[in-house]
Amino acid sequence: MLILYNPVSTVPGKTVLPMSLLALGAALEDKQPYEIVDGNLLTDHANQLIDTLKVKKATALGMTVMPGPQLNQAVGLAKKVKTALPDLPIIWGGYFPTQHSDIVLESGYVDFTVRSQGELTLLELMNVLAKGGDLSSVNGLSYREGDRIINNAPRALTPLDQFPVFPYHRVPVEKYIQNNYVGSRALDQNSSFGCPFACNFCAIVSMTNRGWLPESAERMAGTLKMLHQKYGVNAAQFHDMDFFISERRVAEFCERIKDDGLSWWALGRIDELARYKESTWKLMKQSGLKMIFCGAESGSDEMLERMNKGGQASTQLTLEVAAKMKQYGIIPEYSFVLGNPPEPERDIEITFNFIRKLKQINPATELILYTYTPVPMDAGGGNLYENAVAAGFKFPTTLEEWVQPPWDEFALRRRPKTPWLDNTIYNKVRNFERVINAYYPTTTDMKLTGLRRNILKTVGGWRYHLKFYEYPLELRALQKVFAYQRPETTGF
């Protein structure tokens, strides 16, 4: 019995469907006994997990691990499991072990890492563990052999339609259904793997080497209809790295669900959306599209080029797509990466001014502001990582160092300890964010009444018009009086 464990990744009340484990389960179904255990639904994590491993007579433990909260829990749990059950193989997969495989295996308490797309790699590994065989034949696998770490050849990506649909019966679906702006019974979904672009601040590049594997529109629509009929789901939150790469696929999907009374949210690139035909925009609106998350990234075309955004990315397109979404009543959710080296303060000021211009064009635009954190390699080219290294940046060299508090902040991209940024710059970003979120209260906060919106707008207005963002003490106090939602806490 293989136990697939999902380390804690969210705060209570915002539990996300463990889609990575469901994807693995789809490939394992009827081939390998397994069970999914979600740490987000447990209270006594270590003891409950170890008890499950013993009761189920587990033959291996697999964990999906992203940097941040998941990594922090995964390290502690792996140590405790290895102490309690020293002969049980522990397998890690996901973003973090794909990027830092050697560090994970050098820890001594993780036995295998599965790099990139893990379905077939995990299945083959379990077969070797059960029946014997040659580990070196399992592409996409890394492991220890004595004092050496072996990184097998990468595995070719497998089209998603070759795997079964997620085995939803393996998890308590009702516990993952959310009531939010997208829908009263919204559920997380994923319809593709990877991304064909090479932004050099994005971890996806090293994860998939610019590969993109989409589900067919027919399968996407069929899954959503099934969830609607079986679980009462009325909205989907697609967490694809780029849902909108294929206009034909999107248009067919919208055509298939437009009469079902569903709504949805997804992520996409601005330059991809900018080329969509009016007929596709109309279909997307008719099918229930409510919001699109886009990486606008910067208010500078020069910085977009240095980020290796590729395509036709430009600040002008950012404004045009925001205007297009306003025309169709679709909310843009734009993220920006601020404080980029080598001139972080100049970078911040340019983007602040651009955001003000953006808000004039579409006041409903949601804003999510990050500060730049390097990824282990500039797989996409460009010089952001080179500038970071030149400024004195370096990654941790052990798992123990990775789970120290400064690196937890680094993973969340809120206040990372990087050599070119100090508290003055962090505070500039957070203060600007607080002022603009008061003057333009988020549309998606269903609890924010008209009166409270007016109070926020009034209190934040003088600061916004005077461009005076420092020490917004009254806005901090107002946040305590009525906890208005800010875009980074929407959870979808």
C-alpha positions as CSV (number, residue, x, y, z in Angstrom):
1,M,0.0,0.0,0.0
2,L,1.4,3.4,-1.1
3,I,0.3,6.3,1.1
4,L,0.3,9.6,-0.8
5,Y,0.6,12.5,1.6
6,N,-0.3,16.2,1.0
7,P,1.6,18.4,3.5
8,V,-0.2,21.4,4.9
9,S,-0.3,24.2,2.3
10,T,-3.2,26.6,3.4
11,V,-4.9,28.1,6.3
12,P,-8.0,26.4,7.7
13,G,-11.1,27.2,5.6
14,K,-9.1,27.5,2.3
15,T,-8.2,23.9,1.8
16,V,-7.3,23.2,-1.8
17,L,-8.1,20.0,-3.6
18,P,-4.9,17.9,-3.7
19,M,-4.8,17.8,-7.5
20,S,-1.2,16.7,-7.8
21,L,-2.0,13.5,-5.7
22,L,-5.2,13.0,-7.6
23,A,-3.2,13.1,-10.9
24,L,-0.8,10.4,-9.5
25,G,-3.8,8.4,-8.3
26,A,-5.3,8.5,-11.8
27,A,-2.2,6.7,-13.1
28,L,-2.0,4.3,-10.2
29,E,-5.7,3.3,-10.1
30,D,-6.1,-0.5,-10.6
31,K,-2.4,-0.9,-10.9
32,Q,-1.0,-0.1,-7.5
33,P,-2.9,0.0,-4.1
34,Y,-2.8,3.5,-2.7
35,E,-4.5,5.9,-0.4
36,I,-4.5,9.7,-0.3
37,V,-4.0,11.5,3.1
38,D,-4.4,15.3,3.2
39,G,-2.5,17.0,6.0
40,N,-4.8,20.0,5.6
41,L,-7.6,17.8,7.1
42,L,-5.6,16.5,10.0
43,T,-4.9,17.9,13.5
44,D,-2.1,15.7,14.9
45,H,-0.2,15.4,11.7
46,A,2.8,13.2,12.6
47,N,1.0,10.7,14.9
48,Q,-2.0,10.4,12.5
49,L,0.3,9.9,9.5
50,I,2.5,7.3,11.3
51,D,-0.6,5.5,12.6
52,T,-2.0,5.3,9.1
53,L,1.3,4.0,7.7
54,K,1.3,1.2,10.3
55,V,-2.4,0.3,10.1
56,K,-2.3,0.2,6.3
57,K,1.0,-1.7,6.3
58,A,2.4,0.9,3.9
59,T,5.1,-0.1,1.5
60,A,6.1,3.5,0.7
61,L,5.3,7.1,1.6
62,G,5.0,9.6,-1.2
63,M,4.9,13.4,-0.5
64,T,4.2,16.3,-2.9
65,V,6.3,19.2,-1.8
66,M,6.3,22.9,-2.8
67,P,8.6,25.5,-1.2
68,G,7.1,27.3,1.8
69,P,4.6,25.8,4.3
70,Q,4.6,22.4,2.5
71,L,8.4,22.1,2.7
72,N,8.4,23.1,6.3
73,Q,6.0,20.4,7.3
74,A,7.4,17.8,4.9
75,V,10.9,18.0,6.4
76,G,9.7,17.5,10.0
77,L,7.3,14.7,9.0
78,A,9.9,12.9,6.9
79,K,12.3,12.9,9.9
80,K,9.7,11.5,12.3
81,V,8.5,8.8,9.8
82,K,12.1,7.7,9.1
83,T,12.7,7.4,12.9
84,A,9.5,5.5,13.5
85,L,9.7,3.4,10.3
86,P,13.4,3.4,9.2
87,D,12.9,0.8,6.5
88,L,9.9,2.6,4.8
89,P,10.9,4.2,1.5
90,I,10.1,8.0,1.5
91,I,9.5,9.5,-1.9
92,W,9.2,13.3,-2.7
93,G,7.9,14.8,-5.8
94,G,6.8,18.3,-7.0
95,Y,8.4,21.6,-7.5
96,F,10.9,21.6,-4.7
97,P,12.5,18.2,-5.2
98,T,12.5,18.8,-9.0
99,Q,14.7,21.9,-8.5
100,H,16.7,20.7,-5.5
101,S,16.9,17.0,-5.8
102,D,20.5,16.6,-4.6
103,I,19.8,18.7,-1.4
104,V,16.7,16.6,-0.6
105,L,18.6,13.3,-1.0
106,E,21.6,14.4,0.9
107,S,19.4,14.9,3.9
108,G,19.4,11.2,4.6
109,Y,15.7,10.9,5.4
110,V,14.3,11.0,1.9
111,D,15.1,8.0,-0.3
112,F,13.8,9.0,-3.8
113,T,12.8,12.1,-5.6
114,V,10.5,12.2,-8.6
115,R,11.4,15.0,-11.0
116,S,8.9,16.8,-13.2
117,Q,5.8,14.9,-14.3
118,G,5.5,12.0,-11.8
119,E,2.7,9.6,-12.8
120,L,4.7,7.0,-14.7
121,T,7.9,7.5,-12.8
122,L,6.2,6.7,-9.5
123,L,4.3,3.7,-10.9
124,E,7.6,2.3,-12.3
125,L,9.4,2.9,-9.0
126,M,6.7,1.1,-7.0
127,N,7.0,-1.9,-9.4
128,V,10.8,-2.0,-8.9
129,L,10.4,-1.8,-5.1
130,A,7.8,-4.5,-5.1
131,K,9.3,-6.9,-7.6
132,G,12.9,-6.0,-7.9
133,G,14.6,-4.5,-10.9
134,D,17.0,-1.8,-12.0
135,L,16.4,1.7,-10.5
136,S,18.5,3.2,-13.3
137,S,15.8,2.2,-15.8
138,V,13.2,4.6,-14.2
139,N,13.5,7.9,-16.1
140,G,12.8,11.0,-14.0
141,L,14.0,9.4,-10.8
142,S,16.8,10.4,-8.5
143,Y,18.1,8.3,-5.6
144,R,21.2,7.6,-3.4
145,E,23.6,4.8,-4.2
146,G,26.1,4.6,-1.4
147,D,27.6,8.0,-1.1
148,R,26.6,9.0,-4.6
149,I,23.4,10.6,-5.8
150,I,22.1,9.2,-9.1
151,N,19.9,11.4,-11.3
152,N,18.4,9.3,-14.1
153,A,17.6,10.7,-17.5
154,P,14.6,13.0,-17.7
155,R,11.3,11.4,-18.6
156,A,9.5,12.5,-21.8
157,L,6.2,14.2,-20.9
158,T,3.0,12.1,-21.3
159,P,-0.2,13.7,-22.8
160,L,-2.8,14.1,-20.1
161,D,-5.6,12.5,-22.0
162,Q,-3.6,9.2,-21.8
163,F,-4.3,9.2,-18.1
164,P,-7.8,8.6,-16.6
165,V,-9.8,11.5,-15.1
166,F,-9.0,12.3,-11.5
167,P,-10.3,9.6,-9.0
168,Y,-12.4,12.1,-7.0
169,H,-13.9,9.2,-5.0
170,R,-10.6,8.9,-3.3
171,V,-11.0,12.2,-1.4
172,P,-13.8,13.9,0.6
173,V,-14.8,16.3,-2.2
174,E,-17.3,18.2,0.0
175,K,-14.5,19.4,2.2
176,Y,-12.8,21.2,-0.7
177,I,-15.8,23.0,-2.1
178,Q,-15.6,26.8,-1.4
179,N,-18.1,29.6,-1.4
180,N,-16.5,32.7,-3.0
181,Y,-16.8,35.2,-5.7
182,V,-16.4,32.6,-8.5
183,G,-19.3,30.5,-7.2
184,S,-21.2,29.3,-4.2
185,R,-19.9,25.7,-4.7
186,A,-16.5,26.3,-6.4
187,L,-13.9,23.5,-6.8
188,D,-10.3,23.6,-7.9
189,Q,-9.4,22.1,-11.3
190,N,-6.4,21.6,-13.5
191,S,-6.6,21.0,-17.2
192,S,-2.9,21.2,-18.4
193,F,0.6,20.6,-17.2
194,G,3.5,23.0,-17.9
195,C,4.0,26.1,-19.9
196,P,5.7,26.7,-23.3
197,F,7.2,30.1,-22.2
198,A,10.5,30.7,-20.4
199,C,10.0,33.6,-17.9
200,N,13.3,33.6,-15.9
201,F,11.7,34.2,-12.5
202,C,9.3,31.2,-12.8
203,A,10.0,27.7,-11.4
204,I,7.8,26.0,-14.1
205,V,10.6,26.3,-16.7
206,S,12.8,23.9,-14.9
207,M,9.9,21.7,-14.0
208,T,8.7,21.0,-17.6
209,N,11.5,22.4,-19.9
210,R,8.9,24.5,-21.7
211,G,6.6,21.6,-22.4
212,W,2.8,22.1,-22.3
213,L,0.3,19.2,-22.1
214,P,-3.4,20.2,-22.4
215,E,-6.5,18.1,-21.8
216,S,-8.9,18.1,-24.6
217,A,-11.9,20.5,-24.4
218,E,-14.2,17.6,-24.5
219,R,-12.6,16.0,-21.5
220,M,-12.5,19.3,-19.6
221,A,-16.2,20.0,-20.1
222,G,-17.1,16.4,-19.4
223,T,-15.3,16.5,-16.0
224,L,-16.9,19.8,-15.0
225,K,-20.4,18.5,-16.0
226,M,-19.8,15.3,-13.9
227,L,-18.7,17.4,-10.9
228,H,-21.8,19.5,-11.3
229,Q,-24.1,16.5,-11.4
230,K,-22.5,14.4,-8.8
231,Y,-21.3,17.0,-6.2
232,G,-23.4,20.1,-7.0
233,V,-20.3,22.0,-8.1
234,N,-21.3,25.2,-9.9
235,A,-17.9,26.9,-10.4
236,A,-14.3,25.8,-11.4
237,Q,-11.0,27.4,-10.4
238,F,-8.5,26.3,-13.0
239,H,-5.0,26.5,-11.6
240,D,-3.2,25.7,-14.9
241,M,0.0,27.8,-15.4
242,D,-1.6,29.1,-18.6
243,F,-5.2,28.0,-19.4
244,F,-5.5,30.2,-22.5
245,I,-2.6,29.0,-24.7
246,S,-4.9,27.4,-27.3
247,E,-7.7,29.7,-28.3
248,R,-9.4,26.8,-30.2
249,R,-9.4,24.6,-27.0
250,V,-10.8,27.5,-24.9
251,A,-13.5,28.3,-27.5
252,E,-14.6,24.7,-27.7
253,F,-14.7,24.3,-23.9
254,C,-16.8,27.4,-23.6
255,E,-19.2,26.2,-26.3
256,R,-19.6,22.9,-24.5
257,I,-20.5,24.5,-21.1
258,K,-22.2,27.8,-22.0
259,D,-25.7,26.5,-21.3
260,D,-24.9,24.7,-18.0
261,G,-25.1,27.7,-15.6
262,L,-21.5,27.3,-14.5
263,S,-18.9,29.9,-13.7
264,W,-15.1,29.8,-13.8
265,W,-11.7,31.4,-13.1
266,A,-8.3,30.7,-14.7
267,L,-4.8,31.9,-15.3
268,G,-3.4,33.2,-18.5
269,R,-0.8,35.3,-20.3
270,I,-1.7,38.8,-21.4
271,D,-0.1,38.5,-24.8
272,E,-2.1,35.3,-25.5
273,L,-5.4,36.9,-24.5
274,A,-4.6,40.0,-26.5
275,R,-4.8,38.0,-29.8
276,Y,-8.2,36.4,-29.0
277,K,-11.0,37.1,-31.4
278,E,-14.1,39.0,-30.3
279,S,-16.2,35.8,-30.9
280,T,-14.0,34.0,-28.3
281,W,-14.4,36.7,-25.7
282,K,-18.1,36.6,-26.2
283,L,-18.1,32.8,-25.7
284,M,-15.9,33.1,-22.6
285,K,-18.4,35.5,-21.1
286,Q,-21.4,33.4,-22.1
287,S,-19.8,30.3,-20.5
288,G,-19.5,32.0,-17.1
289,L,-15.9,33.3,-17.0
290,K,-15.7,35.7,-14.1
291,M,-12.0,36.4,-13.5
292,I,-8.6,35.9,-15.2
293,F,-5.3,35.9,-13.3
294,C,-2.5,37.3,-15.4
295,G,1.2,37.9,-14.7
296,A,1.5,41.6,-15.7
297,E,4.8,41.5,-13.8
298,S,6.1,45.0,-14.4
299,G,5.3,48.5,-15.5
300,S,8.4,48.6,-17.6
301,D,8.9,47.2,-21.1
302,E,12.6,47.0,-20.4
303,M,12.1,44.9,-17.3
304,L,9.6,42.6,-19.2
305,E,12.4,41.9,-21.7
306,R,14.9,41.3,-18.9
307,M,12.4,38.8,-17.4
308,N,12.3,37.0,-20.7
309,K,8.5,37.2,-20.9
310,G,8.7,36.4,-24.5
311,G,5.8,36.4,-27.0
312,Q,4.6,40.0,-27.5
313,A,4.5,41.0,-23.8
314,S,4.3,44.7,-23.3
315,T,2.9,47.2,-20.9
316,Q,0.6,48.5,-23.6
317,L,-0.9,45.0,-24.0
318,T,-1.4,44.9,-20.2
319,L,-3.6,48.0,-20.4
320,E,-5.4,46.8,-23.5
321,V,-6.4,43.5,-22.0
322,A,-7.6,45.2,-18.8
323,A,-9.8,47.4,-21.0
324,K,-11.0,44.4,-22.9
325,M,-12.0,42.6,-19.7
326,K,-13.8,45.7,-18.5
327,Q,-15.8,45.7,-21.8
328,Y,-17.0,42.1,-21.1
329,G,-17.4,42.4,-17.3
330,I,-14.6,40.0,-16.5
331,I,-12.3,40.9,-13.5
332,P,-8.6,41.1,-14.3
333,E,-6.4,39.8,-11.5
334,Y,-2.9,41.1,-12.2
335,S,0.2,40.2,-10.3
336,F,3.4,42.3,-10.3
337,V,7.0,41.3,-9.4
338,L,8.6,44.4,-7.8
339,G,12.1,45.2,-6.5
340,N,14.0,43.6,-9.3
341,P,17.8,44.0,-9.3
342,P,20.0,45.9,-10.0
343,E,17.9,49.0,-9.3
344,P,15.0,47.8,-7.0
345,E,13.8,51.3,-6.0
346,R,13.6,52.6,-9.5
347,D,11.8,49.4,-10.5
348,I,9.2,49.9,-7.8
349,E,8.5,53.5,-8.7
350,I,8.0,52.7,-12.4
351,T,5.6,50.0,-11.6
352,F,3.7,52.1,-9.0
353,N,3.0,54.7,-11.6
354,F,2.0,52.1,-14.1
355,I,-0.5,50.6,-11.7
356,R,-2.1,54.0,-11.1
357,K,-2.6,54.3,-14.9
358,L,-4.0,50.7,-15.0
359,K,-6.5,51.5,-12.3
360,Q,-7.7,54.5,-14.3
361,I,-8.5,52.2,-17.3
362,N,-10.1,49.4,-15.2
363,P,-10.7,50.3,-11.5
364,A,-11.9,46.7,-10.9
365,T,-8.4,45.2,-11.6
366,E,-7.3,43.1,-8.6
367,L,-3.6,43.6,-7.6
368,I,-1.2,41.0,-6.2
369,L,2.2,42.5,-5.4
370,Y,5.3,40.3,-4.9
371,T,8.9,41.0,-4.5
372,Y,11.4,39.3,-6.7
373,T,12.9,36.0,-5.6
374,P,15.3,34.1,-7.8
375,V,14.7,30.6,-9.1
376,P,17.6,28.1,-9.0
377,M,18.5,28.6,-12.7
378,D,17.6,31.1,-15.4
379,A,16.3,28.2,-17.5
380,G,14.6,30.8,-19.7
381,G,17.6,33.0,-20.2
382,G,18.0,36.6,-19.2
383,N,20.1,38.1,-16.5
384,L,17.9,38.5,-13.4
385,Y,19.5,35.5,-11.6
386,E,23.0,36.7,-12.7
387,N,22.3,40.1,-11.1
388,A,21.0,38.4,-8.0
389,V,24.2,36.3,-7.6
390,A,26.4,39.4,-8.3
391,A,24.6,41.1,-5.5
392,G,25.5,38.3,-3.1
393,F,22.5,36.0,-3.3
394,K,22.9,32.2,-2.8
395,F,20.5,29.4,-2.1
396,P,20.6,27.2,1.0
397,T,22.7,24.1,0.7
398,T,20.8,21.9,3.2
399,L,17.1,21.1,3.9
400,E,17.6,22.3,7.5
401,E,18.6,25.7,6.2
402,W,15.7,25.8,3.8
403,V,13.1,25.5,6.6
404,Q,14.5,28.4,8.6
405,P,12.1,31.4,8.9
406,P,13.9,33.7,6.4
407,W,13.5,31.1,3.6
408,D,9.9,30.5,4.5
409,E,9.3,34.2,3.8
410,F,11.4,33.9,0.6
411,A,9.2,31.1,-0.7
412,L,6.0,33.2,-0.1
413,R,7.6,36.1,-2.0
414,R,6.3,38.6,0.6
415,R,9.5,39.7,2.5
416,P,12.3,37.6,1.2
417,K,15.8,38.3,2.6
418,T,17.7,39.2,-0.5
419,P,20.8,41.3,-0.6
420,W,19.4,44.1,-2.8
421,L,16.2,44.6,-0.8
422,D,15.9,46.1,2.7
423,N,13.0,46.9,5.0
424,T,12.6,50.4,3.5
425,I,11.8,48.9,0.1
426,Y,9.6,46.1,1.5
427,N,7.6,48.7,3.5
428,K,7.2,50.9,0.3
429,V,5.5,48.0,-1.4
430,R,3.3,47.0,1.5
431,N,2.3,50.6,2.2
432,F,1.4,51.3,-1.4
433,E,-0.5,48.0,-1.5
434,R,-2.5,49.0,1.6
435,V,-3.4,52.5,0.2
436,I,-4.4,51.3,-3.2
437,N,-6.5,48.4,-1.8
438,A,-8.3,50.9,0.4
439,Y,-9.0,53.4,-2.4
440,Y,-10.0,50.6,-4.8
441,P,-11.6,48.0,-2.5
442,T,-11.6,44.5,-4.1
443,T,-14.7,43.6,-6.0
444,T,-14.4,40.0,-4.9
445,D,-15.0,40.6,-1.2
446,M,-18.6,39.6,-0.8
447,K,-18.8,40.8,2.8
448,L,-17.7,44.3,2.1
449,T,-20.9,46.4,2.1
450,G,-21.4,49.6,0.2
451,L,-21.0,51.7,3.4
452,R,-17.7,50.1,4.3
453,R,-16.5,50.5,0.7
454,N,-17.2,54.2,0.9
455,I,-15.4,54.5,4.2
456,L,-12.3,52.8,2.8
457,K,-12.3,54.9,-0.3
458,T,-12.7,58.1,1.7
459,V,-10.0,57.2,4.2
460,G,-7.5,56.0,1.5
461,G,-8.4,58.7,-1.0
462,W,-6.3,61.6,0.2
463,R,-3.2,59.4,0.4
464,Y,-3.8,58.0,-3.0
465,H,-4.3,61.4,-4.7
466,L,-1.2,62.9,-2.9
467,K,0.9,59.8,-3.6
468,F,1.6,59.7,0.1
469,Y,1.9,56.0,1.1
470,E,4.1,56.2,4.1
471,Y,2.9,55.2,7.6
472,P,-0.7,54.3,6.8
473,L,-1.6,53.9,10.4
474,E,-5.2,54.8,10.0
475,L,-5.6,52.1,7.3
476,R,-4.0,49.5,9.6
477,A,-6.5,50.5,12.3
478,L,-9.4,50.2,9.9
479,Q,-8.3,46.7,8.9
480,K,-8.7,45.7,12.5
481,V,-12.2,47.3,12.8
482,F,-13.5,45.5,9.8
483,A,-11.3,42.9,8.2
484,Y,-11.6,43.8,4.5
485,Q,-10.3,41.3,2.1
486,R,-7.2,42.1,0.1
487,P,-6.4,40.3,-3.2
488,E,-3.5,38.2,-1.9
489,T,-5.9,36.5,0.6
490,T,-8.7,35.6,-1.8
491,G,-7.6,32.0,-2.0
492,F,-8.6,31.4,-5.6
